[in-house]
Amino acid sequence: MNGNAAKKDAPVKSWAIGCIVGAAYFLAACFSFEIALGVSGVATVWPASGVFVSALLLARRNQIAAMAIAVAAASIAANVLYGASLGTALAFTTANVVEGLLISQLVIRTSGVPRTLDDQRWLATFFGAAVVGSAASAAIAALLAGELTLPFFVVWFTTVCLGMLIVTPLIVAAANEFPLKLKQVSCGSVLRFALFTGFVGIVCWAALALGEGQFLFLPVIAIAAATYTYGSRGAAISISLIAVIATLETDFSAPVIGEFALQWDTLFLQFYLLSLLCSVWPLSALMAEKAKLIDRYVQSTELLELAEKTARVGHWALEPDNATLIWSEEVFHIHGIDPGEPQLVGAMPLGEAGSLNRYHPEDRDRVRSLLLAAMEDLVPFAYEARIVRPDGVIRYVSSIGRPRYDASGAFRGLFGTFQDITEQTETLEALRVARRDALREAKTALRLSETDELTGIANRRKVFGELRAAARVAKASGTPMTIAVIDIDHFKAVNDRHGHHAGDKVLKRVAQIVSEQLRLGDCVGRIGGEEFLVVLPGEDGAAAHDIVERLRVEVAAEAWDIAGLEQVTMSAGLAAVDEIEGVEKAVQKADRALYEAKQSGRNLLRIAA
């Protein structure tokens, strides 16, 4: 119910947002027409393009159409209101709408939706897209309006490009960076921000309104101060303030000059604003990158300290005389020694037997030899060993280090880390034992799943798997293959007269006889109560007949130690495995041959036709 209602409300919300954007576009356009009308009725500064592009960058996909329609209506209305013909208004509107859609798609598809102005890649993409979109917009407007002149193209291009470069970053910053939780905003911070913004505005107005341009350096200082103080947000607001004040203080009614028929004040304003943009945004990006690096450094330092405490990593240093050893506090803790107690290790040269008496006797000489070699050859080292604490507890430790040198390059001894790896060592040993046991259990489970529990030979699943595998090999190599289905004669009578225990004994012995008589590579498995399947790879009918016949004779000649049971016989059916018919057909043929042997009197072998 709520989902359906949300779907119904979505178009209404999209049109409401579109109307808001259209209204903002109309007000920005009217402001530009009111104070800065230039060549061929084109406003010299056009922040409306910045409004439209920023709205598209921040909008959802289902809101774009409504925004475009609302902006188109606002653009036509503003142009007609300020004296443009309907045809000219349509031409200008088409250029502005296409421009906004083109720039927003270039930015989104290249660098994604803007999240912060500190993203250098996104800023570079936006600046490039603004230039491309402005050029395309100028070409469309000149073509549709019939103003195929260089002054018109230049004025249109600079107008919309500056409008986007100034306004879009401000709106993006307001949408993505300004919204904060109320509890995160203090009255003092708001007041300081307002006073600073007012100060920047006053400085810029004074510099632009007073004098003949000798104070134009002051806005540069103000915008740099804003950027240093508030980062990208300060840069966006200060550049927007300067653009508004400079536009208000510029005389756009001055005569045109030069062969391009461009106004000097217009050119100067646009060049001045472009210079400010080119200086402030790289500065903002560099400061943002510096802040990120500082944050990363602080975070890395904190994480390193936390890791050392968590991993129980200490350090030690051995002086060149190899008799002076310095431990960190963590090394004392790993050894189980109070740091305040006298240090009993390292009080004598490494070459002497007692120098490493805290190590396990079996590891002591190995560690000493390794450290002496590192001292002599000036090479890195690494080792794992055991130490014995004063309470007799054995701990596993790891040390990694290298020679250390002073600023002049002179050898200053060895430096190494020292880490307690007892838990890791014990865990790895436990995993090794568990893996060994798991492999053994897996083998046992596999064997049990493939073995007939009573007879100990392959079960039905296993023997049929062997049959199919052997059939594939036979087909690939072009060699013959034969199978036999064997059944113990009158087995039910054995169970009925002598009991199931005797029947089980007969089954096991028959399976043993058959298994012992087969060659390496042959296979036998129990596929039913008293039924067995024999797989004879590489044998044709005659050879297979001799093998199975020998099995029949051996079973019939067996002397049984079961009272009253004189003889047990078996019948068998033999069939060749044809590569076309497959193993299933061969089993069926062997079954029919076995049936013929039973019908013919039992204790017989029959070959399938």
C-alpha positions in Angstrom: 0.0 0.0 0.0 2.7 2.5 0.9 4.8 1.4 -2.1 1.9 2.1 -4.5 1.3 5.5 -2.9 5.0 6.4 -3.2 4.9 5.5 -6.9 1.8 7.7 -7.4 3.5 10.6 -5.6 6.7 10.4 -7.5 5.5 12.2 -10.7 4.0 14.9 -8.5 7.2 15.4 -6.6 9.2 15.5 -9.8 7.1 18.2 -11.3 7.2 20.2 -8.0 11.0 20.0 -8.0 11.0 20.9 -11.7 8.9 24.0 -11.0 11.2 25.1 -8.2 14.2 24.8 -10.6 12.4 26.6 -13.3 11.5 29.5 -11.0 15.2 29.7 -9.9 16.3 29.7 -13.5 13.8 32.5 -14.4 14.9 34.7 -11.5 18.6 34.2 -12.4 17.9 34.9 -16.1 16.0 38.1 -15.2 18.8 39.3 -13.0 21.3 38.8 -15.8 19.1 40.6 -18.4 18.4 43.4 -15.9 22.0 44.4 -15.3 24.2 42.9 -18.0 22.8 42.9 -21.5 25.5 42.6 -24.1 26.0 41.6 -27.8 22.8 40.8 -29.7 20.7 40.7 -26.6 22.8 38.1 -24.9 23.4 38.6 -21.2 27.1 39.1 -20.3 26.8 36.9 -17.2 24.4 33.9 -17.2 24.1 32.2 -13.8 20.9 30.6 -14.9 23.0 27.9 -16.8 24.8 27.2 -13.5 21.4 26.7 -11.8 20.2 24.3 -14.4 23.4 22.2 -14.6 23.7 21.9 -10.8 20.1 20.8 -10.5 20.6 18.1 -13.2 23.8 16.9 -11.4 21.9 16.6 -8.1 18.6 15.3 -9.6 17.3 11.7 -9.8 16.8 10.3 -13.2 13.0 10.5 -13.1 13.2 14.2 -12.3 15.3 15.3 -15.4 12.4 15.5 -17.8 10.3 17.7 -15.5 13.3 20.0 -14.9 14.1 20.3 -18.6 10.5 21.3 -19.4 10.3 23.8 -16.6 13.6 25.4 -17.5 12.6 25.6 -21.1 9.4 27.4 -20.2 11.3 29.7 -17.8 13.9 30.5 -20.5 11.3 31.4 -23.1 9.4 33.6 -20.7 12.5 35.5 -19.6 13.8 36.0 -23.1 10.4 37.2 -24.4 9.9 39.4 -21.3 13.2 41.2 -22.1 12.4 41.9 -25.7 13.4 38.8 -27.7 11.2 37.5 -30.4 9.5 34.1 -29.9 11.8 32.6 -32.6 14.9 34.0 -30.9 13.7 32.9 -27.5 13.1 29.3 -28.8 16.6 29.3 -30.3 18.3 30.5 -27.1 16.2 28.1 -25.0 17.1 25.1 -27.2 20.8 26.0 -26.8 20.6 26.4 -23.0 18.6 23.2 -22.5 20.9 21.1 -24.7 23.9 22.6 -23.0 22.7 21.7 -19.5 21.8 18.1 -20.5 25.1 17.6 -22.3 27.3 18.9 -19.5 25.5 17.0 -16.8 25.7 13.7 -18.7 29.3 14.3 -19.5 30.1 14.8 -15.8 28.0 12.0 -14.4 29.1 9.4 -16.9 32.7 10.4 -16.5 33.1 11.1 -12.8 29.8 10.3 -11.2 27.5 12.4 -9.1 29.3 15.2 -7.2 29.7 14.6 -3.5 32.4 17.1 -2.5 34.2 20.0 -4.2 37.5 18.6 -2.8 37.4 15.9 -5.5 40.1 17.1 -7.9 39.0 14.6 -10.6 35.4 15.6 -10.5 36.3 19.3 -10.6 38.6 18.8 -13.6 35.9 16.8 -15.4 33.3 19.5 -14.6 35.5 22.3 -15.9 36.2 20.4 -19.1 32.5 19.5 -19.6 31.6 23.2 -19.0 33.9 24.3 -21.8 32.7 21.6 -24.2 29.0 22.2 -23.4 29.4 26.0 -23.6 31.0 25.8 -27.1 28.3 23.4 -28.3 25.6 25.8 -26.8 27.2 28.8 -28.5 27.2 27.0 -31.9 23.6 25.9 -31.6 22.4 29.4 -30.5 24.3 31.1 -33.3 22.9 28.6 -35.9 19.3 28.7 -34.8 19.2 32.5 -34.1 21.0 33.3 -37.4 23.8 35.1 -35.6 26.8 33.5 -37.3 29.3 36.0 -36.1 32.4 35.6 -34.0 31.4 38.3 -31.3 28.1 36.5 -30.7 29.8 33.1 -30.4 32.5 34.5 -28.0 30.0 36.4 -25.8 27.6 33.4 -25.6 30.5 31.0 -24.8 32.0 33.1 -22.1 28.7 34.0 -20.6 27.3 30.5 -20.1 30.7 29.1 -19.2 31.4 31.6 -16.5 27.8 31.3 -15.2 28.3 27.5 -14.7 31.8 27.7 -13.3 30.7 30.3 -10.7 27.2 29.1 -9.7 27.4 25.3 -10.0 30.1 24.7 -7.4 28.3 27.0 -5.0 25.0 25.0 -5.3 26.8 21.7 -5.2 28.6 22.8 -2.0 25.3 24.0 -0.5 23.6 20.7 -1.3 26.3 18.3 -0.3 28.5 20.0 2.3 26.4 22.6 4.1 23.6 20.5 5.5 24.7 19.5 9.0 22.8 18.2 12.0 21.7 21.0 14.3 23.6 19.6 17.2 26.8 19.9 15.1 26.3 23.7 14.5 27.0 26.2 17.2 25.8 29.8 17.3 29.4 30.9 17.5 30.4 29.0 14.3 27.4 30.4 12.5 28.2 34.0 13.6 31.9 33.7 12.7 31.0 32.4 9.3 28.5 35.2 8.7 31.0 37.9 9.8 33.7 36.4 7.6 31.4 36.3 4.6 30.3 39.8 5.2 33.9 41.0 5.5 34.8 39.3 2.2 31.8 41.0 0.6 32.7 44.4 1.9 36.4 44.1 0.8 35.3 43.0 -2.7 32.8 45.8 -3.0 35.3 48.4 -1.9 37.9 47.1 -4.3 35.5 47.0 -7.2 33.5 50.1 -6.5 36.2 52.5 -5.5 39.2 53.6 -7.5 40.1 52.8 -11.1 41.1 49.2 -10.6 44.2 49.8 -8.4 42.5 47.7 -5.6 41.6 44.7 -7.7 44.2 42.7 -5.8 42.1 42.8 -2.6 39.4 40.4 -3.8 42.2 37.9 -4.6 43.5 38.2 -1.0 39.9 37.9 0.3 39.2 34.8 -1.7 42.5 33.2 -0.7 41.7 33.9 3.0 38.2 32.4 2.5 39.7 29.3 0.9 42.3 28.9 3.6 39.7 29.3 6.3 36.7 27.3 5.0 38.1 25.3 2.2 36.0 24.6 -0.9 32.9 26.1 0.8 34.7 29.4 1.4 36.0 29.4 -2.2 32.5 28.8 -3.7 30.9 31.5 -1.6 33.6 34.1 -2.1 33.9 33.6 -5.9 30.1 33.9 -6.1 30.1 37.2 -4.0 32.8 38.6 -6.2 30.9 37.7 -9.4 27.7 39.4 -8.1 29.4 42.5 -6.9 31.6 42.8 -10.0 28.6 42.4 -12.3 26.7 45.1 -10.4 29.7 47.5 -10.6 30.4 46.9 -14.3 29.2 49.4 -16.9 27.8 47.3 -19.7 26.6 50.3 -21.7 30.1 51.3 -22.8 30.7 51.3 -26.5 32.2 48.3 -28.2 35.8 48.3 -29.4 38.0 46.4 -31.8 37.2 44.4 -34.9 35.3 41.8 -32.8 32.8 44.4 -31.6 33.3 43.4 -28.0 32.8 45.6 -25.0 36.0 46.3 -23.0 34.2 46.2 -19.6 32.6 42.9 -20.5 35.9 41.4 -21.6 37.7 42.7 -18.5 35.0 41.3 -16.1 35.0 37.9 -17.8 38.8 37.7 -17.8 38.9 38.8 -14.2 36.4 36.3 -13.0 38.1 33.5 -15.0 41.5 34.4 -13.5 39.9 34.2 -10.0 38.4 30.8 -10.8 41.7 29.5 -12.2 43.5 30.5 -9.0 41.0 29.6 -6.3 39.9 26.1 -7.3 43.5 24.6 -7.6 44.3 26.2 -4.3 41.2 24.7 -2.7 42.0 21.3 -4.2 45.6 21.4 -2.9 44.4 22.4 0.6 41.8 19.6 0.5 44.5 17.1 -0.5 46.8 18.4 2.2 44.0 17.9 4.8 43.4 14.4 3.6 47.1 13.6 3.8 47.2 14.9 7.4 44.1 12.9 8.3 45.6 9.8 6.8 48.9 10.3 8.6 47.1 10.8 12.0 44.9 7.8 11.3 47.9 5.7 10.3 49.8 6.7 13.4 46.9 5.8 15.7 46.3 2.5 13.9 50.0 1.7 14.2 50.1 2.4 17.9 46.9 0.3 18.4 48.3 -2.5 16.3 51.5 -2.6 18.3 49.6 -2.8 21.6 47.2 -5.4 20.2 49.8 -7.6 18.6 52.2 -7.2 21.5 55.1 -6.0 19.4 58.2 -4.5 21.1 61.6 -3.5 19.9 65.2 -3.9 20.9 68.5 -2.4 20.0 72.0 -4.0 20.2 75.0 -1.6 20.3 78.1 -2.3 18.0 80.0 -3.7 21.0 77.3 -6.5 21.0 77.3 -6.3 24.8 74.8 -3.4 25.4 71.2 -4.4 24.7 68.2 -2.1 25.0 64.7 -3.4 25.4 61.4 -1.6 25.0 58.8 -2.1 27.8 56.8 -4.5 25.7 59.9 -6.8 25.3 60.1 -7.0 29.1 56.4 -7.9 29.3 56.8 -10.6 26.7 59.7 -12.1 28.7 57.6 -11.9 31.8 60.0 -9.6 33.5 59.2 -6.4 35.4 60.8 -3.4 33.5 62.0 -2.1 36.8 64.1 -5.2 37.5 67.7 -5.4 36.5 68.1 -6.5 32.9 70.0 -9.8 33.1 70.1 -10.5 29.4 72.6 -8.9 27.0 75.1 -8.0 29.8 77.9 -9.8 28.0 79.0 -10.2 24.4 76.9 -12.4 22.1 79.9 -14.8 21.6 79.7 -15.9 25.2 77.4 -18.8 26.2 75.3 -16.9 28.8 74.5 -13.9 26.6 71.1 -15.2 25.5 70.1 -17.2 28.5 66.4 -16.2 28.3 66.1 -18.3 25.1 65.2 -22.0 25.1 68.4 -24.1 25.3 67.6 -25.7 22.0 67.2 -22.4 20.2 70.0 -20.3 21.9 72.9 -21.2 19.7 70.9 -20.7 16.5 69.8 -17.2 17.5 73.3 -16.3 18.6 74.9 -17.4 15.4 72.3 -15.5 13.3 72.8 -12.3 15.2 76.6 -12.5 15.1 76.4 -13.1 11.3 74.1 -10.0 10.9 76.6 -7.9 13.0 79.5 -9.1 10.9 78.0 -9.0 7.4 75.6 -6.0 8.1 72.6 -7.8 6.6 68.9 -8.0 7.7 67.8 -10.9 9.8 64.7 -12.7 10.9 64.1 -15.7 13.2 61.5 -17.5 15.3 62.5 -19.1 18.6 61.3 -20.0 22.1 62.0 -18.1 25.3 61.6 -19.4 28.8 60.0 -17.0 31.4 61.1 -17.0 35.0 58.0 -19.0 35.9 59.0 -21.7 33.4 56.3 -20.9 30.8 57.6 -21.2 27.2 56.6 -18.5 24.7 57.2 -18.5 21.0 58.6 -15.2 19.7 59.5 -13.7 16.3 62.1 -11.0 15.7 62.8 -9.2 12.4 65.5 -6.5 12.1 68.4 -5.0 10.2 71.6 -3.0 10.8 71.1 0.6 11.8 73.3 3.6 10.9 73.6 7.2 12.0 73.3 10.3 9.8 76.9 9.9 8.7 76.5 6.3 7.6 78.4 4.8 10.5 77.2 1.4 11.8 75.3 1.8 15.1 74.3 -1.8 15.8 71.2 -4.0 15.2 67.6 -3.0 15.5 64.8 -5.5 15.7 61.1 -5.9 16.5 60.1 -8.5 19.0 56.7 -10.2 18.9 55.0 -12.8 20.9 53.6 -15.3 18.4 52.6 -18.1 20.9 48.9 -17.9 20.0 49.6 -17.9 16.3 52.0 -20.8 16.6 49.7 -22.9 18.7 46.8 -22.1 16.4 48.8 -23.1 13.3 49.8 -26.4 15.0 46.2 -27.0 16.0 45.1 -26.3 12.4 47.8 -28.7 11.1 46.6 -31.5 13.4 43.0 -30.7 12.6 43.7 -30.8 8.8 45.5 -34.1 9.2 42.7 -35.6 11.2 40.1 -34.2 8.7 41.9 -35.7 5.8 42.1 -39.1 7.5 38.4 -38.9 8.4 37.5 -37.8 4.9 39.4 -40.8 3.5 37.6 -43.1 5.9 34.3 -41.6 5.1 34.9 -41.9 1.3 36.0 -45.5 1.8 32.9 -46.3 3.9 30.7 -44.6 1.3 32.1 -46.8 -1.4 32.5 -50.1 0.4 29.9 -52.8 1.1 29.7 -53.0 4.8 29.3 -56.8 5.0 31.7 -58.1 2.3 34.3 -55.3 2.4 34.3 -55.0 -1.5 32.9 -52.1 -3.6 29.2 -51.3 -3.1 26.8 -50.8 -5.9 27.6 -47.0 -6.3 31.3 -47.6 -6.4 31.3 -50.6 -8.8 29.0 -48.8 -11.3 31.3 -45.7 -11.1 34.3 -48.0 -11.9 32.3 -49.5 -14.7 31.5 -46.2 -16.4 35.1 -45.0 -15.9 36.5 -48.2 -17.5 34.0 -47.9 -20.3 35.2 -44.4 -21.1 38.9 -45.6 -21.2 38.0 -48.5 -23.4 36.1 -46.4 -25.8 39.0 -43.9 -26.0 41.7 -46.5 -26.4 39.6 -48.9 -28.6 40.2 -51.9 -26.3 37.5 -54.5 -25.5 35.7 -54.7 -22.1 33.5 -57.4 -20.6 31.3 -57.6 -17.5 29.8 -60.4 -15.6 26.8 -60.5 -13.3 27.2 -63.3 -10.6 24.4 -64.6 -8.4 24.8 -67.2 -5.6 22.5 -70.2 -6.2 19.8 -71.1 -3.7 21.0 -68.4 -1.3 17.6 -68.0 0.2 17.7 -71.7 1.2 21.1 -71.2 2.9 19.5 -68.4 5.0 16.4 -70.5 5.7 18.2 -73.7 6.7 21.4 -72.4 8.3 20.5 -68.9 9.5 21.4 -65.4 8.4 24.7 -65.6 10.1 25.7 -68.5 7.9 24.4 -66.5 4.9 26.5 -63.5 5.7 29.5 -65.8 6.0 28.8 -67.3 2.6 28.5 -63.8 1.1 31.8 -62.7 2.6 33.7 -65.8 1.5 32.3 -65.7 -2.1 33.3 -62.0 -2.3 36.8 -62.9 -1.0 37.2 -65.7 -3.5 36.2 -63.5 -6.4 38.4 -60.7 -5.3 41.5 -62.9 -4.9 41.1 -64.4 -8.3 40.8 -61.1 -10.2 43.7 -59.3 -11.7 45.0 -55.8 -10.9 42.7 -53.4 -12.7 39.6 -55.7 -12.5 36.8 -54.7 -10.2 34.1 -56.6 -8.3 31.2 -55.1 -6.3 28.1 -56.2 -4.5 25.0 -54.8 -6.4 22.2 -56.7 -4.6 21.5 -59.2 -1.8 23.6 -62.1 -3.3 24.4 -60.5 -6.6 27.8 -59.3 -7.7 29.1 -57.3 -10.7 32.6 -58.1 -12.1 34.2 -55.5 -14.5 37.0 -56.9 -16.7 38.6 -54.1 -18.7 40.7 -55.1 -21.7 39.2 -58.6 -22.0 37.1 -59.9 -24.9 34.5 -62.6 -24.7 36.8 -65.7 -24.7 39.3 -64.4 -22.1 36.6 -63.1 -19.9 34.8 -66.5 -20.1 37.9 -68.2 -18.8 38.3 -65.8 -15.9 34.6 -66.0 -14.8 34.6 -69.8 -15.3 37.6 -70.1 -13.0 35.7 -68.0 -10.4 32.7 -70.4 -10.7 34.9 -73.5 -10.3 36.7 -72.0 -7.2 33.4 -71.1 -5.5 32.0 -74.6 -6.2 35.1 -76.3 -4.8 35.2 -74.3 -1.6 34.9 -76.5 1.6 32.6 -74.9 4.1 32.9 -75.2 7.9 29.1 -74.6 8.3 27.3 -77.7 9.6 25.1 -79.2 6.9 26.4 -77.0 4.2 28.3 -79.1 1.7 28.5 -76.9 -1.4 27.7 -73.4 -2.6 27.6 -72.6 -6.3 27.1 -69.6 -8.4 25.6 -68.7 -11.8 27.0 -66.0 -14.0 26.0 -64.0 -17.1 28.7 -62.5 -19.3 28.3 -59.6 -21.7 30.6 -57.4 -23.7 30.4 -53.6 -23.3 29.6 -52.1 -26.7 30.7 -48.5 -27.1 27.5 -47.7 -29.0 25.0 -49.4 -26.7 26.7 -48.3 -23.5 27.1 -49.9 -20.0 23.4 -50.0 -19.2 22.7 -52.2 -22.1 25.6 -54.4 -21.3 24.3 -54.9 -17.7 20.9 -55.8 -19.1 22.4 -58.4 -21.4 24.5 -59.9 -18.6 21.3 -60.1 -16.4 19.5 -62.0 -19.2 22.4 -64.3 -19.6 22.4 -64.9 -15.8 18.7 -65.7 -16.0 19.4 -68.3 -18.8 22.1 -69.9 -16.5 19.6 -70.1 -13.7 16.9 -71.6 -16.0 19.4 -74.1 -17.4 20.1 -75.7 -14.0 22.4 -73.2 -12.1 26.1 -73.4 -11.4 26.6 -72.4 -15.0 28.0 -69.5 -17.0 26.2 -68.1 -20.0 27.4 -65.5 -22.5 24.9 -62.9 -23.8 24.0 -63.2 -27.4 
